[in-house]
């Protein structure tokens, strides 16, 4: 029996070289959303932030780079890793949230779409290589993989380039403590069709959107600074609501995807989850296993790079996967035949998950 599998044949990432440590925020003046000043000493603000999120530093791009620039670097590395001719790519699917934002501006640039810009930078001529963007919050790259799998399984594509990239440093409000969460980066994968005598690659997926009360948990709003211009808006979030939403709904979404495969939870080797908040991610994994009546040592199945890289939105999951595949983690490896899970949660509010056999 032959199976049409959607397999990842190459990975690549771009991690900015500019390191922003928590200590750089100690002397920053922060305000609440009601514009009242935060009077706590800077050292205490930064210390509490580290305890909650696990983030010690983050990466921000250099002034001359945009989101499409770093996406193209990650894409080129994935193409080289897969050893393919880029002219054979059928689709370029680009996940982001703010487009290209030039340094010292706050205006997003989405014309042309970033996927087309990446194709241009890569020098791909083939007109049958179709380019489009996905705006799906932090789960954008995972959703792009779900879409690529659908095109492959339907016979409409044989090879896709899926990218997740973001430059959140360009849309943060420096007077908001949440600025310390956000970072920049890019991750990319080549996913392609393979006819094989055993089933592997993407085995199943699940996705949900809650947009009744949850739609604006992440949004654009004016600066927290008093007398700020309301016409200039920055990324904002209701952190507590996002935390509660995520730990309540993400575990079930992951379970839904796994249950479709019939694979026992004990066979899952790694869970690569959106790097949003250390404590939140740990709580999600614990609750996921609890749904099966089991306990699991989270550190054994969940690699994390949030400590050094922060939250780069759509880039976190593909960057994490690339780092594991390139053996950048001492205690985490993925071997042929391993069952792994990709999962993410973010603006929308959207959640998605993929079960993948390496």
VOBA-1610 file (N, C-alpha, C; in pm, whole numbers, padded with zeros to 5 digits, always signed):
BEGIN
Unk+00085-00120+00000Unk+00000+00000+00000Unk+00088+00124+00000Unk+00053+00220-00082Unk+00128+00345-00092Unk+00053+00458-00022Unk+00126+00541+00049Unk+00070+00656+00118Unk+00129+00785+00058Unk+00045+00886+00043Unk+00092+01017+00002Unk+00122+01096+00128Unk+00248+01113+00158Unk+00289+01179+00282Unk+00334+01322+00257Unk+00304+01409+00351Unk+00355+01546+00352Unk+00468+01551+00453Unk+00591+01556+00402Unk+00706+01548+00492Unk+00789+01676+00487Unk+00853+01706+00596Unk+00943+01821+00603Unk+01081+01773+00558Unk+01128+01829+00449Unk+01257+01785+00394Unk+01371+01880+00424Unk+01339+02001+00473Unk+01444+02096+00504Unk+01396+02203+00600Unk+01485+02250+00684Unk+01452+02355+00781Unk+01559+02464+00778Unk+01520+02583+00816Unk+01614+02693+00827Unk+01560+02800+00918Unk+01647+02880+00975Unk+01601+02989+01061Unk+01699+03106+01055Unk+01649+03220+01098Unk+01735+03338+01113Unk+01712+03394+01252Unk+01817+03394+01331Unk+01812+03449+01466Unk+01895+03577+01466Unk+01833+03692+01490Unk+01907+03819+01487Unk+02028+03817+01580Unk+02129+03890+01542Unk+02253+03892+01620Unk+02249+03994+01733Unk+02153+04084+01730Unk+02144+04189+01832Unk+02074+04134+01956Unk+02148+04124+02066Unk+02095+04067+02191Unk+02053+04180+02284Unk+01928+04176+02330Unk+01876+04275+02424Unk+01852+04203+02556Unk+01936+04229+02654Unk+01924+04163+02785Unk+01823+04236+02872Unk+01769+04166+02971Unk+01672+04227+03062Unk+01729+04350+03132Unk+01858+04348+03158Unk+01921+04460+03229Unk+01906+04593+03155Unk+01884+04586+03024Unk+01870+04709+02946Unk+01738+04781+02974Unk+01646+04714+03044Unk+01516+04774+03075Unk+01508+04827+03218Unk+01613+04810+03295Unk+01610+04848+03437Unk+01581+04996+03454Unk+01633+05080+03368Unk+01615+05225+03380Unk+01502+05279+03294Unk+01425+05190+03233Unk+01314+05234+03148Unk+01193+05273+03234Unk+01127+05380+03198Unk+01003+05422+03267Unk+00885+05351+03203Unk+00811+05277+03285Unk+00694+05204+03236Unk+00566+05263+03296Unk+00457+05252+03219Unk+00326+05298+03265Unk+00225+05186+03247Unk+00118+05193+03327Unk+00005+05103+03309Unk-00080+05151+03192Unk-00178+05069+03153Unk-00265+05108+03042Unk-00346+05233+03074Unk-00369+05260+03203Unk-00443+05381+03241Unk-00351+05502+03251Unk-00226+05487+03208Unk-00124+05593+03203Unk-00064+05627+03339Unk-00098+05551+03442Unk-00035+05574+03571Unk+00105+05513+03571Unk+00197+05581+03636Unk+00336+05536+03637Unk+00353+05412+03725Unk+00440+05323+03685Unk+00475+05206+03765Unk+00592+05249+03854Unk+00565+05256+03985Unk+00663+05313+04078Unk+00766+05213+04129Unk+00745+05085+04102Unk+00838+04983+04153Unk+00978+05006+04094Unk+01081+04978+04171Unk+01218+04990+04119Unk+01237+04904+03994Unk+01316+04956+03900Unk+01337+04885+03774Unk+01388+04744+03793Unk+01477+04724+03890Unk+01530+04590+03914Unk+01420+04493+03953Unk+01322+04542+04032Unk+01212+04456+04075Unk+01119+04425+03958Unk+01090+04523+03873Unk+01005+04502+03757Unk+01065+04395+03666Unk+01193+04408+03640Unk+01261+04314+03552Unk+01270+04175+03615Unk+01295+04169+03745Unk+01304+04041+03815Unk+01171+03966+03811Unk+01062+04037+03837Unk+00930+03974+03833Unk+00897+03925+03693Unk+00934+04005+03594Unk+00911+03967+03455Unk+00982+03836+03424Unk+01107+03825+03466Unk+01184+03703+03440Unk+01122+03582+03510Unk+01075+03600+03632Unk+01014+03491+03707Unk+00888+03438+03639Unk+00811+03529+03579Unk+00683+03493+03518Unk+00702+03431+03380Unk+00786+03493+03298Unk+00796+03453+03157Unk+00911+03357+03128Unk+01016+03361+03211Unk+01135+03283+03184Unk+01232+03352+03089Unk+01195+03469+03038Unk+01277+03539+02939Unk+01389+03617+03008Unk+01513+03589+02968Unk+01629+03661+03020Unk+01684+03760+02918Unk+01662+03730+02790Unk+01705+03818+02682Unk+01623+03787+02558Unk+01631+03876+02462Unk+01558+03857+02337Unk+01644+03909+02223Unk+01605+03878+02099Unk+01680+03922+01981Unk+01597+04022+01901Unk+01659+04134+01867Unk+01596+04233+01781Unk+01681+04252+01657Unk+01616+04275+01544Unk+01689+04289+01418Unk+01767+04420+01412Unk+01869+04419+01327Unk+01944+04541+01300Unk+01856+04637+01221Unk+01891+04766+01223Unk+01807+04870+01166Unk+01781+04854+01017Unk+01873+04792+00944Unk+01860+04783+00799Unk+01776+04665+00752Unk+01727+04582+00845Unk+01654+04461+00808Unk+01504+04476+00829Unk+01427+04407+00744Unk+01282+04401+00760Unk+01239+04256+00776Unk+01111+04236+00797Unk+01058+04101+00816Unk+01082+04015+00692Unk+01058+04069+00574Unk+01078+03990+00453Unk+01225+03957+00431Unk+01314+04046+00474Unk+01458+04019+00461Unk+01497+03895+00541Unk+01458+03891+00667Unk+01500+03778+00751Unk+01425+03651+00713Unk+01301+03667+00661Unk+01226+03551+00612Unk+01300+03486+00496Unk+01354+03569+00408Unk+01426+03516+00292Unk+01553+03441+00333Unk+01621+03490+00436Unk+01740+03420+00486Unk+01702+03282+00539Unk+01598+03276+00622Unk+01553+03147+00675Unk+01509+03055+00562Unk+01440+03111+00463Unk+01393+03032+00349Unk+01509+02975+00270Unk+01610+03056+00243Unk+01727+03009+00168Unk+01797+02895+00242Unk+01804+02906+00373Unk+01867+02800+00452Unk+01786+02672+00448Unk+01653+02684+00448Unk+01567+02565+00439Unk+01581+02500+00302Unk+01588+02580+00197Unk+01606+02529+00061Unk+01738+02453+00049Unk+01843+02510+00104Unk+01974+02444+00100Unk+01974+02316+00183Unk+01904+02318+00296Unk+01897+02200+00382Unk+01824+02087+00312Unk+01719+02123+00234Unk+01642+02022+00161Unk+01714+01976+00035Unk+01810+02055-00012Unk+01883+02020-00133Unk+01798+02024-00258Unk+01709+02123-00268Unk+01616+02129-00381Unk+01647+02249-00470Unk+01593+02245-00591Unk+01596+02358-00681Unk+01479+02449-00644Unk+01502+02575-00603Unk+01391+02663-00564Unk+01287+02684-00673Unk+01325+02662-00799Unk+01228+02677-00908Unk+01122+02568-00907Unk+01141+02464-00825Unk+01043+02355-00817Unk+00941+02377-00705Unk+00950+02489-00637Unk+00855+02519-00528Unk+00722+02564-00588Unk+00614+02501-00545Unk+00481+02534-00597Unk+00415+02650-00523Unk+00442+02659-00393Unk+00379+02765-00313Unk+00478+02819-00211Unk+00473+02951-00191Unk+00542+03013-00078Unk+00434+03070+00012Unk+00426+03015+00132Unk+00325+03056+00229Unk+00397+03129+00342Unk+00364+03254+00360Unk+00437+03339+00454Unk+00346+03383+00568Unk+00378+03341+00689Unk+00301+03379+00808Unk+00371+03493+00880Unk+00297+03597+00910Unk+00346+03713+00986Unk+00223+03785+01039Unk+00242+03900+01102Unk+00128+03974+01154Unk+00131+04123+01121Unk+00249+04177+01095Unk+00260+04321+01077Unk+00329+04363+00948Unk+00363+04269+00862Unk+00429+04304+00738Unk+00569+04357+00762Unk+00618+04435+00667Unk+00748+04500+00680Unk+00727+04635+00748Unk+00792+04655+00861Unk+00786+04782+00932Unk+00929+04837+00936Unk+00950+04949+00870Unk+01084+05008+00864Unk+01116+05072+00999Unk+01243+05064+01038Unk+01289+05123+01164Unk+01248+05269+01174Unk+01204+05309+01294Unk+01161+05446+01325Unk+01030+05485+01259Unk+00955+05385+01212Unk+00819+05409+01167Unk+00729+05312+01241Unk+00599+05331+01230Unk+00504+05238+01291Unk+00404+05192+01187Unk+00430+05224+01060Unk+00338+05190+00952Unk+00374+05054+00894Unk+00275+04966+00883Unk+00298+04835+00825Unk+00291+04843+00673Unk+00370+04760+00608Unk+00378+04758+00462Unk+00349+04616+00416Unk+00235+04599+00349Unk+00191+04467+00305Unk+00170+04460+00155Unk+00216+04560+00083Unk+00196+04563-00061Unk+00331+04578-00132Unk+00380+04477-00205Unk+00315+04347-00225Unk+00324+04260-00100Unk+00256+04146-00105Unk+00259+04056+00010Unk+00403+04011+00036Unk+00431+03975+00161Unk+00568+03939+00198Unk+00615+03811+00128Unk+00524+03719+00100Unk+00564+03597+00029Unk+00619+03631-00109Unk+00557+03729-00177Unk+00605+03772-00308Unk+00742+03839-00295Unk+00762+03914-00187Unk+00892+03977-00164Unk+01000+03871-00143Unk+00966+03767-00069Unk+01062+03659-00047Unk+01096+03592-00179Unk+00996+03566-00262Unk+01021+03506-00393Unk+01114+03593-00475Unk+01092+03723-00467Unk+01176+03818-00538Unk+01321+03813-00488Unk+01338+03813-00357Unk+01472+03810-00299Unk+01544+03681-00335Unk+01470+03569-00335Unk+01528+03440-00367Unk+01558+03426-00516Unk+01501+03515-00597Unk+01526+03511-00740Unk+01452+03400-00812Unk+01340+03353-00756Unk+01261+03247-00819Unk+01182+03306-00935Unk+01198+03248-01053Unk+01134+03299-01174Unk+01002+03230-01204Unk+00992+03102-01176Unk+00877+03020-01210Unk+00744+03086-01172Unk+00660+03124-01271Unk+00533+03189-01238Unk+00433+03097-01170Unk+00454+02966-01181Unk+00364+02870-01115Unk+00392+02859-00967Unk+00497+02925-00920Unk+00524+02933-00776Unk+00437+03045-00720Unk+00328+03006-00655Unk+00227+03101-00607Unk+00260+03147-00466Unk+00243+03277-00441Unk+00284+03336-00312Unk+00164+03400-00242Unk+00152+03373-00115Unk+00049+03442-00037Unk+00085+03442+00110Unk+00025+03535+00183Unk+00051+03553+00326Unk-00063+03497+00409Unk-00029+03465+00533Unk-00128+03423+00633Unk-00119+03517+00752Unk-00232+03574+00791Unk-00242+03652+00914Unk-00327+03572+01010Unk-00262+03502+01102Unk-00333+03409+01190Unk-00281+03418+01332Unk-00222+03534+01367Unk-00164+03547+01499Unk-00040+03459+01510Unk+00000+03430+01632Unk+00120+03349+01655Unk+00111+03209+01594Unk-00009+03150+01577Unk-00015+03016+01516Unk-00002+03017+01363Unk+00041+03127+01303Unk+00044+03140+01158Unk+00127+03035+01086Unk+00248+03006+01137Unk+00331+02906+01069Unk+00266+02768+01075Unk+00213+02731+01190Unk+00146+02601+01202Unk+00028+02594+01105Unk-00047+02704+01093Unk-00160+02706+01001Unk-00112+02697+00856Unk+00001+02760+00828Unk+00058+02749+00694Unk+00095+02605+00660Unk+00146+02533+00759Unk+00178+02392+00739Unk+00052+02309+00715Unk-00055+02342+00788Unk-00183+02273+00768Unk-00234+02297+00627Unk-00223+02420+00579Unk-00268+02452+00444Unk-00182+02382+00340Unk-00051+02383+00359Unk+00038+02316+00264Unk+00006+02167+00256Unk-00018+02105+00371Unk-00055+01963+00374Unk-00184+01939+00296Unk-00280+02030+00309Unk-00408+02015+00237Unk-00386+02022+00086Unk-00303+02115+00042Unk-00274+02126-00101Unk-00202+02002-00152Unk-00107+01952-00072Unk-00033+01832-00113Unk-00124+01711-00121Unk-00205+01691-00017Unk-00293+01574-00013Unk-00401+01580-00122Unk-00437+01700-00165Unk-00537+01713-00271Unk-00476+01706-00411Unk-00343+01700-00418Unk-00276+01691-00546Unk-00253+01824-00615Unk-00279+01935-00546Unk-00265+02066-00607Unk-00125+02125-00590Unk-00043+02063-00508Unk+00095+02108-00490Unk+00181+01988-00453Unk+00307+01994-00490Unk+00400+01888-00455Unk+00507+01936-00357Unk+00534+02066-00359Unk+00641+02118-00273Unk+00607+02261-00233Unk+00612+02288-00103Unk+00579+02421-00051Unk+00689+02471+00042Unk+00706+02600+00042Unk+00794+02668+00136Unk+00706+02743+00234Unk+00714+02707+00362Unk+00630+02770+00465Unk+00721+02846+00561Unk+00693+02974+00578Unk+00779+03062+00656Unk+00698+03128+00767Unk+00761+03143+00883Unk+00705+03225+00991Unk+00810+03328+01030Unk+00778+03455+01016Unk+00877+03560+01048Unk+00807+03681+01106Unk+00876+03749+01197Unk+00818+03868+01259Unk+00928+03958+01313Unk+00902+04088+01308Unk+00990+04188+01369Unk+00907+04271+01467Unk+00875+04208+01579Unk+00789+04272+01678Unk+00855+04392+01746Unk+00987+04398+01740Unk+01056+04513+01801Unk+01016+04644+01736Unk+00959+04636+01615Unk+00918+04758+01542Unk+00779+04806+01582Unk+00705+04724+01656Unk+00566+04762+01689Unk+00540+04760+01839Unk+00646+04759+01920Unk+00628+04758+02065Unk+00626+04901+02120Unk+00557+04917+02231Unk+00550+05044+02304Unk+00653+05040+02415Unk+00757+05121+02406Unk+00866+05114+02503Unk+00823+05153+02644Unk+00704+05210+02658Unk+00654+05247+02790Unk+00566+05138+02851Unk+00555+05025+02783Unk+00472+04913+02827Unk+00565+04797+02866Unk+00546+04740+02984Unk+00629+04628+03028Unk+00627+04511+02931Unk+00517+04495+02859Unk+00506+04384+02766Unk+00609+04390+02654Unk+00670+04508+02636Unk+00778+04521+02537Unk+00885+04415+02560Unk+00909+04381+02686Unk+01015+04286+02719Unk+00986+04145+02669Unk+00861+04116+02638Unk+00824+03982+02591Unk+00867+03960+02447Unk+00852+04063+02366Unk+00853+04044+02221Unk+00992+04050+02159Unk+01006+03972+02052Unk+01136+03962+01985Unk+01116+03943+01835Unk+01227+03927+01765Unk+01227+03912+01620Unk+01290+03780+01581Unk+01254+03728+01465Unk+01316+03606+01416Unk+01239+03550+01298Unk+01296+03445+01238Unk+01232+03382+01122Unk+01267+03234+01119Unk+01169+03153+01082Unk+01190+03010+01065Unk+01119+02963+00940Unk+01175+02864+00871Unk+01116+02817+00746Unk+01132+02667+00730Unk+01040+02609+00654Unk+01046+02466+00625Unk+01007+02442+00480Unk+01069+02341+00422Unk+01024+02286+00294Unk+00940+02164+00327Unk+00815+02164+00279Unk+00728+02049+00300Unk+00686+01998+00162Unk+00701+01868+00143Unk+00677+01816+00009Unk+00611+01679+00011Unk+00555+01642-00104Unk+00486+01514-00120Unk+00585+01401-00140Unk+00559+01290-00072Unk+00638+01169-00091Unk+00543+01050-00093Unk+00549+00970-00197Unk+00472+00845-00200Unk+00558+00736-00139Unk+00509+00677-00029Unk+00589+00581+00047Unk+00501+00465+00093Unk+00565+00359+00133Unk+00490+00240+00175Unk+00456+00241+00324Unk+00486+00350+00393Unk+00447+00365+00533Unk+00404+00509+00557Unk+00320+00528+00656Unk+00261+00659+00681Unk+00352+00738+00775Unk+00385+00859+00734Unk+00465+00948+00818Unk+00436+01092+00776Unk+00517+01185+00827Unk+00491+01326+00799Unk+00372+01375+00879Unk+00295+01466+00821Unk+00177+01519+00891Unk+00070+01412+00896Unk+00036+01370+01016Unk-00064+01266+01035Unk-00203+01322+01060Unk-00209+01435+01130Unk-00338+01496+01161Unk-00317+01639+01207Unk-00427+01712+01216Unk-00419+01850+01265Unk-00553+01890+01325Unk-00550+01998+01400Unk-00673+02057+01453Unk-00653+02207+01464Unk-00763+02282+01453Unk-00755+02428+01465Unk-00889+02481+01512Unk-00885+02584+01596Unk-01008+02648+01644Unk-00987+02800+01652Unk-01097+02872+01642Unk-01097+03017+01662Unk-01206+03053+01761Unk-01170+03124+01866Unk-01267+03180+01960Unk-01265+03331+01942Unk-01374+03387+01890Unk-01374+03529+01858Unk-01498+03602+01910Unk-01560+03546+02013Unk-01676+03613+02073Unk-01627+03716+02175Unk-01582+03667+02289Unk-01526+03756+02391Unk-01374+03767+02377Unk-01314+03677+02300Unk-01169+03664+02300Unk-01099+03738+02185Unk-01174+03790+02090Unk-01116+03843+01967Unk-01008+03948+01991Unk-01025+04032+02091Unk-00933+04145+02112Unk-00844+04129+02235Unk-00813+04004+02269Unk-00715+03983+02376Unk-00578+04038+02335Unk-00549+04033+02205Unk-00433+04100+02147Unk-00485+04200+02046Unk-00430+04320+02047Unk-00485+04426+01963Unk-00381+04536+01945Unk-00414+04635+01864Unk-00330+04753+01850Unk-00393+04867+01929Unk-00312+04936+02010Unk-00364+05046+02091Unk-00256+05152+02111Unk-00296+05265+02166Unk-00201+05374+02182Unk-00103+05346+02296Unk+00002+05421+02300Unk+00107+05404+02400Unk+00052+05421+02541Unk+00116+05354+02636Unk+00079+05370+02776Unk+00125+05504+02832Unk+00215+05572+02762Unk+00268+05699+02811Unk+00160+05806+02813Unk+00155+05888+02919Unk+00057+05998+02923Unk+00077+06092+02804Unk-00033+06148+02757Unk-00030+06243+02646Unk+00020+06181+02516Unk+00012+06050+02506Unk+00057+05985+02382Unk-00044+06008+02270Unk+00004+06001+02148Unk-00080+06024+02030Unk-00167+05901+02004Unk-00299+05913+02014Unk-00386+05796+01995Unk-00385+05744+01851Unk-00334+05823+01758Unk-00329+05781+01618Unk-00211+05687+01591Unk-00116+05685+01684Unk+00000+05596+01670Unk-00023+05476+01763Unk-00032+05357+01704Unk-00072+05241+01783Unk+00036+05133+01783Unk+00035+05056+01891Unk+00137+04954+01915Unk+00069+04823+01954Unk+00145+04714+01953Unk+00090+04586+01994Unk+00059+04590+02144Unk-00061+04545+02179Unk-00107+04543+02318Unk-00172+04408+02346Unk-00176+04371+02472Unk-00242+04246+02505Unk-00297+04247+02647Unk-00398+04164+02668Unk-00453+04139+02802Unk-00389+04009+02850Unk-00274+04022+02914Unk-00192+03907+02947Unk-00260+03801+03032Unk-00330+03843+03135Unk-00396+03747+03224Unk-00504+03669+03148Unk-00581+03739+03066Unk-00687+03671+02990Unk-00628+03572+02891Unk-00516+03609+02827Unk-00451+03518+02733Unk-00400+03394+02805Unk-00342+03413+02921Unk-00292+03301+03000Unk-00406+03205+03035Unk-00514+03259+03088Unk-00627+03175+03129Unk-00690+03106+03009Unk-00704+03179+02900Unk-00760+03120+02777Unk-00673+03005+02728Unk-00543+03027+02726Unk-00451+02929+02670Unk-00449+02800+02749Unk-00438+02810+02881Unk-00430+02687+02960Unk-00565+02615+02964Unk-00672+02686+02932Unk-00806+02625+02931Unk-00835+02553+02799Unk-00784+02605+02687Unk-00826+02555+02556Unk-00717+02484+02475Unk-00592+02521+02492Unk-00487+02460+02411Unk-00472+02311+02437Unk-00473+02263+02564Unk-00457+02119+02587Unk-00558+02034+02509Unk-00683+02078+02505Unk-00785+02001+02433Unk-00762+02003+02283Unk-00715+02116+02230Unk-00688+02124+02087Unk-00575+02029+02047Unk-00474+02018+02133Unk-00366+01924+02107Unk-00418+01780+02114Unk-00501+01753+02213Unk-00559+01619+02229Unk-00645+01582+02108Unk-00720+01680+02056Unk-00805+01653+01940Unk-00723+01604+01822Unk-00608+01668+01800Unk-00522+01626+01689Unk-00464+01488+01713Unk-00417+01462+01835Unk-00356+01332+01863Unk-00459+01220+01856Unk-00579+01246+01907Unk-00681+01140+01908Unk-00721+01098+01767Unk-00710+01188+01671Unk-00743+01153+01532Unk-00650+01044+01478Unk-00530+01036+01532Unk-00431+00941+01482Unk-00441+00804+01547Unk-00500+00798+01666Unk-00504+00673+01740Unk-00372+00639+01807Unk-00276+00730+01804Unk-00145+00708+01865Unk-00154+00733+02015Unk-00105+00643+02098Unk-00107+00665+02243Unk-00022+00785+02282Unk-00064+00857+02383Unk+00009+00976+02426Unk+00151+00941+02471Unk+00170+00818+02520Unk+00303+00778+02565Unk+00403+00768+02449Unk+00351+00762+02326Unk+00440+00753+02210Unk+00488+00889+02162Unk+00434+00996+02217Unk+00476+01131+02178Unk+00612+01160+02237Unk+00708+01192+02153Unk+00845+01215+02199Unk+00873+01361+02232Unk+00819+01452+02151Unk+00843+01594+02174Unk+00718+01674+02143Unk+00699+01782+02217Unk+00594+01879+02189Unk+00660+02013+02169Unk+00651+02065+02048Unk+00710+02195+02015Unk+00598+02297+02014Unk+00593+02375+02121Unk+00482+02467+02143Unk+00530+02610+02129Unk+00440+02698+02090Unk+00471+02840+02075Unk+00539+02893+02201Unk+00651+02959+02183Unk+00730+03009+02295Unk+00674+03144+02341Unk+00571+03139+02424Unk+00501+03258+02467Unk+00535+03300+02609Unk+00543+03203+02696Unk+00560+03228+02838Unk+00595+03094+02903Unk+00705+03087+02972Unk+00752+02961+03026Unk+00648+02893+03115Unk+00593+02967+03209Unk+00497+02907+03302Unk+00369+02866+03230Unk+00325+02946+03135Unk+00204+02913+03059Unk+00225+02786+02978Unk+00337+02776+02909Unk+00364+02657+02828Unk+00374+02532+02914Unk+00438+02544+03029Unk+00448+02429+03120Unk+00309+02385+03167Unk+00224+02484+03199Unk+00089+02452+03246Unk+00008+02384+03135Unk+00026+02428+03012Unk-00046+02368+02899Unk-00008+02222+02884Unk+00120+02192+02889Unk+00166+02054+02870Unk+00118+01965+02985Unk+00125+02016+03106Unk+00078+01937+03220Unk-00072+01906+03207Unk-00149+02005+03166Unk-00293+01984+03151Unk-00324+01889+03034Unk-00242+01896+02929Unk-00260+01804+02817Unk-00246+01660+02864Unk-00142+01631+02937Unk-00122+01494+02985Unk-00229+01455+03088Unk-00275+01553+03164Unk-00379+01526+03263Unk-00508+01480+03197Unk-00535+01527+03074Unk-00653+01483+02999Unk-00651+01333+02974Unk-00531+01275+02975Unk-00516+01130+02959Unk-00494+01059+03092Unk-00507+01135+03200Unk-00486+01076+03332Unk-00342+01045+03361Unk-00251+01121+03301Unk-00109+01093+03317Unk-00033+01216+03365Unk+00083+01190+03422Unk+00176+01295+03459Unk+00301+01280+03373Unk+00360+01392+03339Unk+00477+01389+03253Unk+00576+01495+03298Unk+00702+01459+03299Unk+00807+01556+03327Unk+00819+01646+03204Unk+00773+01770+03220Unk+00760+01861+03106Unk+00893+01881+03035Unk+01000+01896+03108Unk+01130+01924+03048Unk+01176+01813+02954Unk+01122+01693+02970Unk+01164+01582+02884Unk+01104+01591+02745Unk+00986+01649+02734Unk+00916+01651+02604Unk+00909+01790+02542Unk+00936+01895+02619Unk+00917+02031+02569Unk+01047+02110+02567Unk+01116+02113+02453Unk+01234+02201+02443Unk+01188+02346+02442Unk+01270+02436+02495Unk+01235+02578+02499Unk+01356+02663+02461Unk+01329+02768+02383Unk+01434+02865+02353Unk+01394+03007+02393Unk+01282+03017+02466Unk+01231+03147+02504Unk+01327+03221+02597Unk+01408+03148+02672Unk+01499+03211+02768Unk+01592+03311+02700Unk+01643+03272+02583Unk+01738+03356+02511Unk+01675+03431+02393Unk+01567+03377+02338Unk+01513+03434+02214Unk+01383+03510+02231Unk+01319+03501+02349Unk+01194+03572+02369Unk+01081+03516+02282Unk+00975+03594+02269Unk+00857+03554+02193Unk+00858+03623+02057Unk+00894+03547+01953Unk+00897+03602+01817Unk+00775+03562+01736Unk+00664+03540+01805Unk+00534+03514+01741Unk+00541+03394+01647Unk+00507+03412+01520Unk+00500+03302+01424Unk+00633+03233+01403Unk+00742+03296+01441Unk+00874+03238+01418Unk+00914+03138+01525Unk+00845+03136+01639Unk+00895+03056+01752Unk+00895+02906+01723Unk+00787+02853+01667Unk+00780+02708+01646Unk+00876+02660+01537Unk+00878+02723+01417Unk+00974+02674+01317Unk+01120+02697+01357Unk+01147+02804+01431Unk+01283+02827+01480Unk+01322+02719+01580Unk+01230+02686+01670Unk+01255+02582+01769Unk+01281+02447+01700Unk+01199+02415+01602Unk+01215+02288+01529Unk+01350+02284+01457Unk+01386+02393+01393Unk+01515+02398+01324Unk+01630+02378+01422Unk+01621+02441+01538Unk+01728+02428+01637Unk+01740+02285+01688Unk+01625+02218+01710Unk+01630+02079+01756Unk+01688+01990+01646Unk+01644+02012+01522Unk+01692+01929+01412Unk+01841+01951+01387Unk+01890+02071+01415Unk+02032+02100+01396Unk+02112+02070+01524Unk+02046+02004+01618Unk+02108+01957+01743Unk+02169+02071+01824Unk+02091+02178+01838Unk+02135+02293+01917Unk+02098+02279+02065Unk+02021+02174+02099Unk+01982+02148+02237Unk+02055+02024+02288Unk+02112+02036+02404Unk+02190+01925+02460Unk+02103+01805+02494Unk+01980+01831+02542Unk+01897+01722+02593Unk+01777+01688+02505Unk+01774+01744+02384Unk+01659+01717+02297Unk+01706+01678+02158Unk+01659+01560+02113Unk+01685+01512+01978Unk+01555+01458+01919Unk+01544+01465+01789Unk+01431+01404+01718Unk+01488+01303+01620Unk+01439+01178+01630Unk+01492+01069+01549Unk+01386+01021+01450Unk+01431+00953+01348Unk+01340+00898+01248Unk+01237+00809+01316Unk+01113+00831+01282Unk+01003+00753+01340Unk+00940+00816+01463Unk+01004+00919+01520Unk+00949+00984+01639Unk+00818+01056+01607Unk+00725+01048+01700Unk+00600+01125+01690Unk+00619+01254+01767Unk+00599+01367+01700Unk+00611+01497+01764Unk+00484+01578+01739Unk+00465+01679+01820Unk+00348+01765+01807Unk+00394+01910+01796Unk+00337+01982+01699Unk+00353+02126+01689Unk+00223+02189+01738Unk+00231+02294+01820Unk+00110+02358+01870Unk+00135+02506+01894Unk+00029+02585+01877Unk+00045+02729+01898Unk-00089+02792+01936Unk-00079+02910+01993Unk-00197+02987+02034Unk-00164+03135+02017Unk-00263+03214+01974Unk-00236+03357+01959Unk-00356+03435+01910Unk-00329+03556+01866Unk-00432+03654+01834Unk-00540+03595+01745Unk-00662+03631+01782Unk-00777+03582+01703Unk-00905+03560+01784Unk-00902+03480+01896Unk-00789+03397+01938Unk-00790+03265+01863Unk-00673+03225+01816Unk-00659+03104+01737Unk-00570+03003+01808Unk-00603+02876+01790Unk-00522+02765+01841Unk-00511+02662+01730Unk-00395+02601+01715Unk-00384+02489+01622Unk-00277+02391+01667Unk-00281+02274+01605Unk-00190+02168+01645Unk-00171+02071+01529Unk-00052+02016+01517Unk-00020+01916+01415Unk+00049+01798+01483Unk+00009+01678+01446Unk+00081+01556+01487Unk+00165+01513+01368Unk+00293+01492+01392Unk+00388+01466+01284Unk+00478+01347+01320Unk+00493+01256+01226Unk+00588+01145+01246Unk+00712+01173+01164Unk+00826+01182+01230Unk+00951+01219+01164Unk+00994+01111+01064
//
